[in-house]
Amino acid sequence: MSTAVKRQRRRSGTGSDVQLVNRRSGGSFFKCSESTDFFMTAQVCVLYFAKSVELTGVKEEEIVAVPTPISSRDLWSLLLQRHPRLLLLQDQVVFAVRHQYVAIGDQVVTLGDGDEVAVVPPLSGG
């Protein structure tokens, strides 16, 4: 973990939250709602399809430090931080991780370096 970032734990009635905090500014830039004993990151390739390409302006991108394990909802939040226009697809999109569909929700996904995460909005056409 870089020297500019530290891990903080906050105890609550349901477990602990992990929050990354920028040591220089003190502001947090990502919070993982899943209770974990340790924190790792993975470098993943995000593939965008159909309407998501139009909204992001890219077909694919590398994201260097994705927290893992991560809930699909937190992964969606991470992508929304990068591409706020994806909010137009809220409640309509699913992920495909290692060729398995994952709905946006509380499902926890463990990612590894080099994994592909596809953003799959509703498809139409004939």
C-alpha positions as CSV (number, residue, x, y, z in Angstrom):
1,M,0.0,0.0,0.0
2,S,1.4,3.4,-0.9
3,T,2.8,5.7,1.8
4,A,0.1,8.3,0.8
5,V,-2.7,5.9,1.8
6,K,-3.4,4.2,5.0
7,R,-6.1,1.8,6.2
8,Q,-8.5,2.7,8.9
9,R,-10.9,0.5,10.8
10,R,-14.1,1.7,12.3
11,R,-16.1,-0.6,14.5
12,S,-19.9,-0.7,14.2
13,G,-22.6,-3.0,15.4
14,T,-22.4,-5.1,12.2
15,G,-18.6,-5.4,11.9
16,S,-15.9,-3.1,10.7
17,D,-15.6,-0.9,7.7
18,V,-12.4,-0.4,5.8
19,Q,-11.8,3.1,4.5
20,L,-8.9,4.4,2.5
21,V,-7.7,7.8,3.6
22,N,-5.3,10.1,1.8
23,R,-2.7,11.0,4.4
24,R,-1.9,14.3,2.8
25,S,-5.5,15.7,2.6
26,G,-7.2,13.5,5.2
27,G,-10.1,12.9,2.8
28,S,-11.4,9.4,2.1
29,F,-11.6,8.3,-1.5
30,F,-13.1,4.8,-1.2
31,K,-15.0,2.9,1.5
32,C,-15.5,-0.8,1.4
33,S,-18.7,-1.8,3.2
34,E,-17.7,-5.5,3.5
35,S,-16.1,-6.5,6.8
36,T,-12.6,-7.9,6.1
37,D,-9.6,-9.0,8.1
38,F,-7.1,-7.8,5.5
39,F,-7.2,-5.6,2.4
40,M,-5.7,-6.3,-1.0
41,T,-6.0,-4.7,-4.4
42,A,-6.1,-6.0,-7.9
43,Q,-5.4,-4.6,-11.3
44,V,-8.4,-5.3,-13.5
45,C,-9.5,-4.6,-17.1
46,V,-13.0,-3.1,-17.3
47,L,-14.8,-3.7,-20.6
48,Y,-17.7,-1.5,-21.6
49,F,-20.5,-2.6,-23.9
50,A,-23.4,-0.9,-25.8
51,K,-24.7,2.2,-24.0
52,S,-21.9,2.1,-21.4
53,V,-19.3,2.8,-24.2
54,E,-21.2,5.9,-25.2
55,L,-21.5,7.1,-21.6
56,T,-17.8,6.5,-20.7
57,G,-16.2,7.3,-24.0
58,V,-14.0,4.2,-23.8
59,K,-14.4,0.5,-24.7
60,E,-12.0,-0.7,-22.0
61,E,-9.7,0.6,-19.3
62,E,-7.3,-0.7,-16.8
63,I,-8.0,0.1,-13.2
64,V,-4.9,-0.4,-11.1
65,A,-6.1,-0.6,-7.5
66,V,-9.5,-2.2,-7.1
67,P,-10.1,-3.3,-3.5
68,T,-10.7,-7.1,-3.2
69,P,-12.8,-8.7,-2.1
70,I,-15.4,-6.1,-3.0
71,S,-19.2,-6.1,-3.2
72,S,-20.6,-5.6,-6.7
73,R,-22.4,-2.5,-5.4
74,D,-19.1,-1.0,-4.2
75,L,-17.5,-1.9,-7.6
76,W,-20.4,-0.1,-9.3
77,S,-19.8,2.9,-7.0
78,L,-16.1,2.9,-8.0
79,L,-17.0,3.0,-11.7
80,L,-19.5,5.8,-11.0
81,Q,-16.7,7.8,-9.4
82,R,-14.7,7.4,-12.6
83,H,-17.7,7.9,-15.0
84,P,-20.6,9.7,-13.4
85,R,-22.7,9.5,-16.6
86,L,-23.0,5.7,-16.0
87,L,-25.7,6.6,-13.4
88,L,-28.1,6.7,-16.3
89,L,-27.8,2.9,-16.4
90,Q,-28.5,2.5,-12.6
91,D,-30.7,-0.6,-11.9
92,Q,-30.3,-1.8,-15.6
93,V,-26.7,-3.0,-15.7
94,V,-25.0,-6.2,-14.7
95,F,-21.3,-7.2,-14.5
96,A,-19.7,-10.2,-16.1
97,V,-16.7,-11.4,-14.0
98,R,-14.8,-14.4,-15.3
99,H,-17.7,-15.0,-17.7
100,Q,-20.3,-15.2,-14.9
101,Y,-23.1,-12.6,-14.6
102,V,-23.1,-10.7,-11.3
103,A,-26.0,-8.5,-10.4
104,I,-25.3,-5.1,-8.7
105,G,-25.9,-5.7,-5.0
106,D,-24.4,-7.3,-2.0
107,Q,-22.7,-10.2,-3.8
108,V,-19.0,-10.2,-2.9
109,V,-16.5,-10.6,-5.8
110,T,-12.9,-11.6,-5.3
111,L,-10.8,-10.1,-8.1
112,G,-7.3,-11.0,-9.2
113,D,-4.7,-9.2,-11.2
114,G,-5.7,-9.4,-14.9
115,D,-9.3,-10.2,-14.3
116,E,-11.8,-8.7,-16.8
117,V,-15.0,-7.1,-15.5
118,A,-17.5,-6.4,-18.2
119,V,-20.2,-3.8,-17.8
120,V,-23.3,-5.2,-19.6
121,P,-26.2,-2.8,-20.0
122,P,-29.5,-4.0,-21.6
123,L,-29.0,-4.9,-25.2
124,S,-31.4,-4.3,-28.0
125,G,-31.5,-4.9,-31.7
126,G,-32.2,-7.7,-34.0
